[in-house]
Amino acid sequence: MAMTRLGLGRQTFRLLKRSSLLLRIIAVVFAVLLFCEFLVYYLVIFWCNWPEVKTPAYDSEQETPEPVLRAMFLADTHLLGEVRGHWLDKLRREWQMERAFQTALWWLQPDVVFILGDVFDEGKWSSPQAWADDVERFQRMFRHPSHVQLKVVAGNHDIGFHYQMSTYRVKRFEKVFNSERLFSWKGINFVMVNSVALEGDGCGICSEAEAELTEISRKLNCSREQEQPPSQCGDVQPLPASAPVLLQHYPLYRRSDADCSGEDAAPPEERTVLFKEKYDVLSREASQKLLWWLRPRLVLSGHTHSACEVLHAGGLLELSVPSFSWRNRNNPSFIMGSLTPADHALSKCYLPREDTVLIMYCGAAGLLVVLILVHVELLASPFHFGWNLLRKHKIM
C-alpha cells in the first residue's frame, strides 16, 4: 500500500513538473508576442511629438493664434500583390504597417494623413479582382476615424511607369482614392501631383495633367494679392493666400543622394549613384515647370525609400520621405508636420526597427531552450549553479 502511494506521488510530481514547464513556455511566448507585436509600437511612437510652429497673433488686443494643421506624411507602403507576394511576407509586413499606423493615429491624433505614392506593389499590372483584394486590405490596414482625412497621390507602382500607364489604371486609382489635385484646409493649400504623368512627351494623360496644373497655377496666382488681372480671376473661387505645399511621388530633379545624411538616408555606397531622369527623379524640365507654375513653400516626395533633405533654388526645402514598410528598410519612419498659413515645422517619427524585434524573438527562443534543457536535466538550473558556485567560494 505504501509502495502504491509512493508511485502515485512520483507520478503526480512528474505531472506537476510538466505542467510547470508548459506554463512557463506559454507565459514566455505570450509575453514576447504581446511585446513584439503590440507594445513595442506604443513604446517607440510614444516618444514622437508634434513640432512647435510659430503662431503670430492677428489682433493686438486679443491674441488669436493661427490654426495649426497637424499632418502625417508617409510613403511607399508597397502592399504586396498576388504575383510577388508570399503569404508570410504579406502577413509580417502588413501587420507591421497596420500596427504602426493605428498606434500613430491613436497617440498623435493627426488632422490629415498624406501617403506619397506606391501604395500598392503590383497596381501597375494587377487584374480587377486582385486590385479589389488589395484595396480591401489597404482600407482595413489604414482605417481611420471620419474626422481624420486620408489623401493619396499616385506612384509608379500604383498606375505603372509612363510606358505602362493607361487611362484605365489612372481612373481606377482615382476612383478608390478620390484624388484631388488641389486641397485646402485651415488656410493651407496642398497641391497633389501625378508625377508619373510629367513625362513631357505630349501623351494624352500627360497633356491632361499639365492642363490641370496650369489651371491650379491660375487659381493660386489669383489668390496671391491679385497678381492676375481681374478679367482672368472672375470665375475663380477664392483660395487661401498662402504658398502651397507640393506633394508628389517622384522627387524633384537632383543628381544623386550624395548630399543626403542621417540614419535613414540611402546606404553610403548608393548615395553617389547618379539618378536617371523620369525614372528615379523628375526631369529638369518638369521640375522647373512645377516650381514656376506653383511656387511652393515646401515639397514632400517619396519613391527613393530613403530620407533626404534638399535645398533647391531660393531656399526651397524638399523632403524625401522614407518607406513606411519593413520590406524596404530596417528603420521605417514618417514625417510629422505642424503647418499654418504662414509657417511650418517638421519632425520625424521612427517606427520599431525590424532587427530589434528579431533579436527579441531570438532571445526568447534561447530562453525557451534553456528552460527545456533544465527541465530534462541536461543543464543545471541557473539558480542551483549559482548557489553551488557561491558555496564553493565560501568553502575556499
Secondary structure as the mmCIF struct_conf table of DSSP 4:
data_model
#
loop_
_struct_conf.conf_type_id
_struct_conf.id
_struct_conf.beg_label_comp_id
_struct_conf.beg_label_asym_id
_struct_conf.beg_label_seq_id
_struct_conf.end_label_comp_id
_struct_conf.end_label_asym_id
_struct_conf.end_label_seq_id
HELX_RH_AL_P HELX_RH_AL_P1 ALA A 2 LEU A 34
HELX_RH_PI_P HELX_RH_PI_P1 PHE A 35 LEU A 39
HELX_RH_AL_P HELX_RH_AL_P2 VAL A 40 ILE A 45
TURN_TY1_P TURN_TY1_P1 PHE A 46 TRP A 47
HELX_LH_PP_P HELX_LH_PP_P1 TRP A 50 GLU A 52
STRN STRN1 ALA A 57 ALA A 57
BEND BEND1 TYR A 58 TYR A 58
BEND BEND2 SER A 60 GLN A 62
STRN STRN2 PRO A 65 PRO A 65
HELX_LH_PP_P HELX_LH_PP_P2 GLU A 66 PRO A 67
STRN STRN3 LEU A 69 LEU A 74
STRN STRN4 ALA A 75 ALA A 75
STRN STRN5 LEU A 79 LEU A 79
TURN_TY1_P TURN_TY1_P2 GLU A 82 ARG A 84
HELX_RH_AL_P HELX_RH_AL_P3 TRP A 87 LEU A 108
BEND BEND3 ASP A 111 ASP A 111
STRN STRN6 VAL A 112 ILE A 115
BEND BEND4 GLY A 117 GLY A 117
STRN STRN7 PHE A 120 PHE A 120
BEND BEND5 ASP A 121 GLU A 122
TURN_TY1_P TURN_TY1_P3 GLY A 123 TRP A 125
HELX_RH_AL_P HELX_RH_AL_P4 PRO A 128 MET A 141
TURN_TY1_P TURN_TY1_P4 PHE A 142 PHE A 142
TURN_TY1_P TURN_TY1_P5 SER A 146 HIS A 147
BEND BEND6 VAL A 148 VAL A 148
STRN STRN8 GLN A 149 VAL A 152
HELX_RH_AL_P HELX_RH_AL_P5 ASN A 156 ILE A 159
TURN_TY1_P TURN_TY1_P6 HIS A 162 GLN A 164
HELX_RH_AL_P HELX_RH_AL_P6 THR A 167 PHE A 177
BEND BEND7 ARG A 181 ARG A 181
STRN STRN9 LEU A 182 TRP A 185
TURN_TY1_P TURN_TY1_P7 LYS A 186 GLY A 187
STRN STRN10 ILE A 188 MET A 192
HELX_RH_3T_P HELX_RH_3T_P1 SER A 195 ALA A 197
BEND BEND8 ASP A 201 ASP A 201
HELX_RH_AL_P HELX_RH_AL_P7 GLY A 204 SER A 223
TURN_TY1_P TURN_TY1_P8 ARG A 224 GLN A 226
BEND BEND9 GLN A 228 GLN A 228
HELX_RH_AL_P HELX_RH_AL_P8 PRO A 230 CYS A 233
TURN_TY1_P TURN_TY1_P9 GLY A 234 ASP A 235
HELX_LH_PP_P HELX_LH_PP_P3 VAL A 236 PRO A 238
BEND BEND10 ALA A 241 SER A 242
HELX_LH_PP_P HELX_LH_PP_P4 ALA A 243 PRO A 244
STRN STRN11 VAL A 245 LEU A 247
BEND BEND11 HIS A 249 TYR A 250
HELX_LH_PP_P HELX_LH_PP_P5 PRO A 251 TYR A 253
BEND BEND12 ARG A 255 ARG A 255
BEND BEND13 ASP A 257 ASP A 257
TURN_TY1_P TURN_TY1_P10 ALA A 258 ASP A 259
BEND BEND14 GLY A 262 GLY A 262
TURN_TY1_P TURN_TY1_P11 GLU A 263 ASP A 264
BEND BEND15 ALA A 265 ALA A 265
HELX_LH_PP_P HELX_LH_PP_P6 ALA A 266 PRO A 267
HELX_RH_AL_P HELX_RH_AL_P9 PRO A 268 ARG A 271
TURN_TY1_P TURN_TY1_P12 THR A 272 THR A 272
BEND BEND16 VAL A 273 VAL A 273
HELX_LH_PP_P HELX_LH_PP_P7 LEU A 274 LYS A 276
STRN STRN12 GLU A 277 GLU A 277
TURN_TY1_P TURN_TY1_P13 LYS A 278 ASP A 280
STRN STRN13 VAL A 281 VAL A 281
HELX_RH_AL_P HELX_RH_AL_P10 ARG A 284 LEU A 294
BEND BEND17 ARG A 297 ARG A 297
STRN STRN14 LEU A 298 SER A 301
BEND BEND18 HIS A 303 SER A 306
STRN STRN15 CYS A 308 HIS A 312
HELX_RH_3T_P HELX_RH_3T_P2 ALA A 313 GLY A 315
STRN STRN16 LEU A 316 SER A 320
HELX_LH_PP_P HELX_LH_PP_P8 VAL A 321 PRO A 322
STRN STRN17 SER A 323 SER A 323
BEND BEND19 PHE A 324 SER A 325
TURN_TY1_P TURN_TY1_P14 TRP A 326 ASN A 328
BEND BEND20 ASN A 330 ASN A 331
STRN STRN18 SER A 333 LEU A 339
BEND BEND21 PRO A 341 ALA A 342
STRN STRN19 HIS A 344 TYR A 350
HELX_LH_PP_P HELX_LH_PP_P9 LEU A 351 ARG A 353
HELX_RH_AL_P HELX_RH_AL_P11 GLU A 354 HIS A 375
TURN_TY1_P TURN_TY1_P15 VAL A 376 GLU A 377
BEND BEND22 LEU A 378 LEU A 379
HELX_RH_AL_P HELX_RH_AL_P12 PRO A 382 ILE A 395
#
